[in-house]
Amino acid sequence: MENEKGESSSTFKMDNSAQERSLPYVPDCYAVPPSYEPRDALDSNSEIVPTIDISRLKSSDDERRGIVNHGINQNILDDALEVAHGFFELPAKEKKKFMSNDVYAPVRYTTSIKDGLDKIQFWRIFLKHYAHPLHRWIHLWPQNPPEYREKMGKFCEEVRSLSLEIMGAITESLGLGRDNLSSRMDKNGMQVMAVNCYPPCPDPTAALGLPPHSDYSCITILLQNLTGLEIFHPSAHGGSGRWVLVPEVKGVLKVHIGDHVEVLSNGLYKSVIHKVTLNEEKTRISLASLHSLGMDDKMSVPYQLVNNENPARYRESSFNDFLDFLVKNDISQGERFIDTLRIKD
């Protein structure tokens, strides 16, 4: 058999990707550029990542400054990870039912980011599906494993409620009130579930699960079964930055600020740049719940945060605008949606 190590991205399309076939080597089209991997700048000791006690968000103002208790039962978290893992263990013919490279599709199964199209491929398999309102989308989700819809649906409902609490705290911190955005998100907002699988990689130093990027969303709430998430700390090392490995603590959910909160805050909050590293021996499963305004509902800088000294620094945009950006651009090359929204002086 001819060695495929030097073949192009198009060789490793859905159902034929290196990660699905468990190849014993990393093909060249998966190799990450040196600029992606400042290994000497990684804090391998898992620098302490701030932990927030969500239960205190419901307390009085004087008590709302404490720091963990999201209120979601551990069984719900475990069940969601279990059915996610079960889906990726299904025979290929079952998963093929959801195969799609259409980024606008409400349910799709594929590999990397844009399967076979990006210059660099990533060691990732994923299922994405819309989740709010649940009754509108759940009938499109996988029916196998048999409990997928029930258990993933319960997780989605719980996490969505949590997202509204967090968004209320964010808008309140900006002086906009707790209901400024959460009411719009509750009624007409989008929730997109990215159910990710990162199989064992024969050389974790040669590839990535996902490249450095920020999420388009207002916030992303993440559950994972193993470490692998790294976030970029831009002010470390005298401003040159470093990567921080986020530790895995059972029952703790990770929350990322997304591009649309950066816009909402006129730059007071910054979207989190993060990437996914790989494991040589174990499969990592992550459930990323991305929360935003409705498909065509534009996020803009609120007038309350704009004056002569602080003009609006971002253009308005929607979830649909992000999908258009994703079609036309290659985020594996470092292109970020938020950069297209910044208004230059």
N, C-alpha and C positions, 0 to 999 in steps of 0.2 A: 504493500500500500504506500502510495506517495505521501511524503511528509507534508502536511497542510500548514505547517507553522508559518510560512510566508504568505499565505493566501489572504485575500482582501476581506473586508467586512461582509460583502455580499455572499461570501461562501457560507457564512454562519447565520443564516436566517432562521426564523421560527421553526421549531421541530428538528433543527439541525445545528443548533448552537453548541459551542464548546462546553458550556456549562450544563446543558441538557444531556449531552453525550458523555459527560464525565471524562473528557480527554485528559490524558496524563501529563499534558504540557499546556502552556499558555501560548496560543497563536499570536503572531506579531501584531495583528490588528487589534488585540486587546492591550498591548503594551502602553503604559501611560507615560506621557512626556515627563522629563525630569522636573519641570516647573510644577507639576501636580504633587510631587512627592518630596517636600523638604523634610526628609526623615530626621535630620538633626534638630529640627524645630518642634518635633512632636513631644508633648509632655506625656511620657509613657507611664507616669505615676497616677494618671487619672485625676488631674487637678479637681478640687472640689467644685462641682457645678451647683449653683444656687438652687435650693429647694424651697418651694412655696407651700404653705399650708392652706389649701383651698377652703377648708371649713371656716377659716377666719374671714374670708371675703363676705360671709353672710352675717358677721358680727357687727358690733357698733364701730364707728370710725376709730375710736381709741384702741380697739383690739385688732384692727385690720393690718397690723404691721408685723405680725408674727411670721414664723416661717413654718405639713404634708397631709393630707386626708382628703382625697378627691371623692370619697363616698361610693366608689364603684366596687362592688363585691369582687373579691379575688377570683371566685369561680367564673364570673363573667369574662374576666381577662384571660384566664387559663383556657376556657372553652373557645374563645375567639382564636387564640393561637393554635389550639388543637385542630379546629376545622380548617384553618388556613394551611397548616402543614398537611392535613389530609387531602386538600385539593391538589397540592403540588405532587402528592404521591399517586394520584390517579393515573390510569393508562393514558398515553398520549392522545388516543382517539377521543377520549372524553374531554380533555382540555382543548383540543382542536376546535371544538364547537364554538369557542369564544375567541379564537385567533383573529386578530385585526390589527392593522397598522393605521387605522383611522383615529386620529387623536380626538375627534369630535364624538366618537361612539360612546354611549353611556355605559357599556360593558365591553372590555377588551382584555385579551390575554396575549402577551408578547414577551420579548426579551430585550435586554439592554435598555435603551431609551426609545429610539425609533429603529426598530428591528432592521438590521442590515443596511441602514441608510447613513448613519453617522460615520465619520472617518475613524473614530475609535469606538470599539465595542466594549460593553461593560458586563461583568460577570453577575448578571441579574436576570431573574425570571419574575414576571409580575402579572397580577390580575388587578385591573382598575374597574371600579363601578361606582356610579352615583348612589347616594344613600339618603338624600332628603329632598322632598318628603318620602319617607320609606315606602309608603303604600304605592307610590308612583313607579318605583324602580325595582322593588324586591323580586317581582315575578320574572325579571330578566336575569337575576343572579343564578349561579350554578345550583342545581338540585342535588349534586353530589359533591362532597359527602352528604348523606341524607339530612343531617342537622345543620348544614352550612347556613341556610337562610335564617333559621331560628336563632342560632347562637351568634352569628356575625351581626344579624339585625339588632339583637339585644345590646351588643357592644356599641354599635353605631348610635343607638338611641341614647345610651348613657353618656357617651363621649360628646355627643352634640349638646346635651344639657350642660355638661361641664364647660364646653366652649363658650356658651352664652354667659356663664358666670365670669369666665376669664375676660371676655370682651367687655363686659360691663365694668370690670375693674380697670381695664386699660383706658376706656373712654373717660371714666371718672377721673383717672390720674391726669388726663389732659384737660380737665376742666369742662368736659362736654356733657357730663351726666352719665349715669349708668345705663340708661335706655337709648342713648344716642344712636347706637348701631345695632345692639343686640336684638331690638325689636324687628328691624329690617331683616336681619339674618334669620330670626326665628320664623318669620312669615314666608319669606321668599328666597332665603339664602341657599347656597350650594354646599353640599357636603360630598366630597369625593374620597373614596377609600382606595388607597394604594396598598395592596396586599403583596408584599415583597418576599421573594425567596432568593437567598444568596447561597448556592451550593458550595461544598468544599472546593477550594482552588488549589491546584498542585504547587503554585508559586504565588502566595499572597502578596509578595513584594513587587510582582510584575504587572498586576492588574488592579482594578478597583471595581467595587460594586456600583458606585455612582461617583461622578466627578464632583469637584467643588461647585456648589450652586446654592441659590436661595429659593425658597418656595414662593410662588405667586400669591398665595393665600393671605388672609388676615392672620390666622394662626394655624399651625399644624400640631396635632396631638399624636404622639408616637408611643407605641408599645412594642417592645422587642424581647426576644428570648436570650440573646447573647450580646456581648459588646461588639462594636464595629462602627458605631456612629462617632465621628469626630467633628468638632466644631472649631471654627477659626476664631482665635482671640486676637483681634487686630492691634490692640494697644500693647501687647506683650513685646518683649525684646526691643524696647525703645522705639516701638512703632512699626517694627518689621513684621510683627505677628508670629504666632505659633499655633499649631494644631493641638487640640485638647481631646483626649479620648474620654468619652462620656461613660462612666461606670454603669454597670447593670445592677440595679437593686430591685428585687422582686416586688411587684405591686406599684412601683413608681412609674408615672407617665412623664414623658419628655414633652415640653412645649416649645415650639419654635415660633418666633416672631417672623411673619412673612412680609413680602413686598408691599402688600396693601395696607398693613399697619404702618410701615415706614411712610407711605404716602399720606395716610390719615393723620399722622403725627407731624407732618411736614419735616420729617427727618429727625425728630427727637428720639424716636425709636428706630433702630436699624434692623433690617432683616438679617437673619442668622445664616452665615455661609457655612455649609456643612458638606461632608462627603462620607462615603461608606467604604470601609476597608474589609478585607476578607479573612477567612479562617481556613486553614489547611485541612482540618479534620472534621469540623462540624458545620451543619447547615444553619444559617441564621435566618429567622423569620422576623419580619417587622410589619406592623400594621400602622400606616400613616393615615390619619384622618384630617383632611384639609378642609378648612372652613372659610367661606367667603360670602360676599353678596351674591345676588342672583346672576344668572348667566350673562345678561346684558346690563346689569345694574352697575353704574360707573362709581368707582371709588375716587374721591377727589379730596383735596385739602380743604377742611372746613373753614368758613370765613372767620370763625372765632380765633383761629390760629394765624391769621394773616393781618399784617399792618405795614406801615411804611418801612419799618426797620426789618421786618421779617416777611418778605413777599412769598407767595406760593412757589415752592421749589420743585413741584412735580406736576406732570400732566395727569388728567383723569384717565382711568382705564377700567376694563371689566375682565371677568374670567374668560369671556369669549375672545377678547383682545390677546390674552395670554396664549390661548390655543392657536390663534393666528400666528403669533410670534414663534411658537414651538414648531409649526409647520415650516416656516421660512428660515429658521436659524438652527444652528448646531451648538447646543449647550456644552457638548463635549469639548468645544474649542474655547470655552470660557465666556461665551456670550450670556449676558444676564438680562432678564426682562426689566428689572428695576433701572438699569442703565439707560433704557430707551425712554423712560418716563421722567428722568431728571431734566429740569429746565436749566440750561447753561446760562451763566451770567453774561 
